[in-house]
Amino acid sequence: MASPEAIPEELSRLMKYFPETPAEERPAFHSAAKDFLDRAAPKIVRQFSPMARVKWHLAASGRGEELAELLHYERENPGAFSVKGLRRARIELPGIESSSLPSSVRNFNRSELPVRGKLLDLAWQDGKLLVKGYAYIPNVPSATGRRSLRVAVLRRQGSSRSTLPLRLRTVEEPRATAEAKGALHTYDWSGFELGIDPGRLRVRGRWQSGTWRLGIGIPRPGGMSVGSVTKNSAGAAGHSLTRVLDDGVRLVAGFDRNRLKLTVDVVPAEIDAQEADGDTLTVTLRSRVTAPAAKVPTALRIDHEPSGFTTDLPLRQAGTGDDGWFRHTAELPLAALPADGIAPGTSRKYRTLIVFADGTTRRATNGERLRTGVHPLPDGRELAILTDGAGNFTPQLRTVQPVVDTVEWSADGELVLSGTYTGPAERMKMVLRHTGRNEDRPLPAEFADGRFTARLRPDTMPTYEGTVPLRAGRWMPRLRLRTEWDHTRDLPVTLRPDLVSLLPLSHRGEHRTFTVERVDFDRIFVESGPVLGPELRGAYRQRLMRDVHTPEQRKLPLREAVLYNSFGGKQFSDSPRAVYEELKRRGTEVEHIAMVHDQQVVLPPGVRGVEWGSQEWYEALARSRYVVTNGGIREWFVRREGQVVVQTWHGTPLKRIGADLLGTPKANLAYIASLPQRSRQYSLFITPNAFTTPIMTHAFRLDCEVLEAGYPRNDVFHAPDRAERAEAVREKLGIPADKKVVLYAPTWRDDQRYGGRRFKLDNRIDVEAARRELGEDHVLLYRKHHKVLDSIPGAGQGFVHDVTYYPDIADLYLIADVLITDYSSVLFDFAHSGRPMLFFTYDLEHYRDTLRGFYFDFTSRAPGPLIKTSEDLVDAIRNIDAVSEEYQEKYARFRADFCEPSDGRAAARVVDRMLAIGDAP
């Protein structure tokens, strides 16, 4: 498809927000769109996606109303349409007569209806290669039941006549629908299973080297699409698989550009054995006695392209084995392998080639009898003889690494990983590192006599307030020096190569499945599965819950219940928590329900959790009389009659938000246009002060009652038990009584992201230097914004504490002697304490002038110094009394401007009004 760069940026933006374009400005866009299409090369236009062709045709033709409706449809159903037609496949979209579109716009070409196939399992069973997966054509729903007319064939590469039809069995596979992006179609019956008898790959009754490719054909309007099956990201379906078919004949199920292929490999020579005596690695080859002179192996080449290392080891013939094959040996002096740069966290894998008499080479592959192994070297290094799914002989020079040789689940859900580790065990610890969030969790492990045993109960991971399941996703065990401040020198934990077929090993927990699997052939990991079952996962089933289940629930009576949403279910904190505590204090007879995300929240006794997106979540949203939220819920949510929705929001704005971003590149016109409808779903919008009330009213286009009550979350600064609560928090965090507490709570950076809403940690504090200067009498509590990923350098070493997942930042305010922040709204909350604040604004000009923009002159009104460097920040902390004295007057003015009302009764005012609205006839 044509890249977005083919369309001018401004024209593309105008298209994106055409529904929000005023009527008087639309003709100019239509004219610009027509000029663009008239000037664009036909080749570029032909490369537009089918939906793009329709949109730009409507735009160029002046069909504005149809275009606006189509764009609304596309926002709700990105990439989704229907495919119709007998002789030619054409696009069908709601509200647009396909006959009104030129054939060049409405008709698909073959490449626009590809097969999307995914491999789910690859295994040998009863002498056959069993292939499981799913295959469908996007936007062409799969046939229901087993009435699929799909076909599967193997084609021999380089031969148009060698085609083998395969018997394909259709099975139900809900994962296909769950993993599809579209919400319009179901692909449940796109699953397949097929068995491949390797005997059929003989050519005229003999084994011949060759490659076979699997093709899946699926009928569709206008013909049939044929495509491949692509590899998975892990496990057997993500790695090559080798099987010995006959003496010296292998079948390799592998991948070419991630597409499944089968290779019959009649090997002329292969590695038969390897052993080391401490100084020398001896490798034994075997070769066919029938090989012509040109194909007699003469050397074993070991090389490493990145470093430029290469050596040819002469082969010495050593007679004939009992299998009738010649034997050859090569010797590698272990000292010949350069060890420069081999340190914890690094390794060097060598490629091994067999060199033949005619100068040709082939990858050295392992014979059936070869055993991998590890050979110790001086200075804490080792030479590991590894393999991979394709059976390649692979030496690896590395520091001593842990290798798992036992994986077990107990009946009560404990995972035990045991194996060998001959390194400095007393200096090491094990961690689990999340591959998506780049965050760490401790993995308890014991070391003794050159072995380790790690134990994990993923259903009951400890937190500050109780236990929760291991966060969803992939967790990699790693070995780390106890003194390391980050992950860069971690040692991987691998599975002994001959045991990879034992995986996957799964355990069904209380609400999810935990699976031990592998990547990179032998890197072991623990997968914490999703909470939602396949019947609820994915855009299609969530649409059914929204469009079918929710309307039925809305017909039922409201329940006397309060549904709380705090930061999308990631916490039970903030103002919604304060409202809950006020209702509990009063003894109000309502059921308390909290939205939770991925079961990562420990709730107070008597509060029922509903998983975001679950059937119970939709039911609670439709039937709870009260909804208290500090953020958005869903754009489709409509408050029903008698329902009270309280929007507490989550901060006094320093940065521009909502409609106040109009005229800047950050403005989302579709979101801004939706604000009036969104605000009508609120019964009550809470603001914290007189400064915020007019800003929120304008920025969010509020069309509801606004209550300037103060933030309930800030009542904590006036709580009569705040001193006792602070003491309990210090004890829970293990902070010594003689240490001062510095809390660092920065916001996220719009331009520091991994993609989507996954933001990077932009740490500019030199934590090692800060520890040297402050560690004797301070601790640093580091709290990332909930949108930010990555682990915090130095956390867990005594000075830095990662408190990102502490349940409520309000508790941390109570124990903080100093707050460091930047542009985060925490500054307005912490100002209620009267304690000093430092502003680490190393990117002030860029953030203010390029990213967001501020509502007031922060440089003149900030109640503390704006600091550019880590060195100056540490100096300010050391001299905090002088800093406080200097900013005393500014601080007082700031509190007067932004901290009123501040009397500890904000939650009471909110609950009074909320219940009054609920009791109104």
Secondary structure, 3 states (H helix, E strand, C coil): CCCHHHCCHHHHHHHHCHHHCCHHHHHHHHHHHHHHHHHCCHHHHHCCCHHHHHHHHHHHCCCHHHHHHHHHHHHHCCCCCEEECCCCCEEEECCECHHHCCHHHHECCHHHCCCEEEEEEEEEECCEEEEEEEEEECCECCCCCCCCCCEEEEEECCCCCCEEEECEEEECCHHHHHHCCCCCCCCHHHEEEEEECHHHHCECCECCCEEEEEEEEEEECCEEEEECCECCCCCHHHCCEEEEEECCEEEEEEEECCEEEEEEEECCEEEEEEEECCCEEEEEEEECCCCCHHHCEEEEEEEECCCCEEEEEECEEEEECCCCCEEEEEEEEHHHCCCCCCCCCCEEECEEEEEECCCCEEECEECCCCCCEEEEECCCEEEEEECCCCCECEEEEEECCCEEEEEEECCCCCEEEEEECCCCHHHEEEEEEECCCCCEEECCEEEECCEEEEEECCCCEECCCCEECCCCEEEEEEEEECCCCCCCCCEECEECHHHHHHCCEEEECCCCEEEEEEECCCEEEEEECCCCCCCCCHHHHHHHHHHHHHHHHHCCCCEEEEEEEEHHHCECCHHHHHHHHHHHHHCCCCEEEEEECCCCCCCCCCEEEEECCCHHHHHHHHHEEEEEECCCCCCCCCCCCCCEEEECCCCCCCECCHHHHCCCCCCCHHHHHHHHHHHCCCCEEEECCCCHHHHHHHHCCCCCEEEECCCHHHHHHHCCCHHHHHHHHHHHHCCCCCCEEEEECCCCCCCCEEECCEECCCCCCCHHHHHHHHCCCEEEEECCCCCECCCCCCECCCCEEECCCCCCHHHHHHHCCEEEECCCCHHHHHHHHCCCEEEECCCHHHHHHHHCCECCCHHHHCCCCEECCHHHHHHHHHCHHHHHHHCHHHHHHHHHHHCCCCCCCHHHHHHHHHHHHHHCC
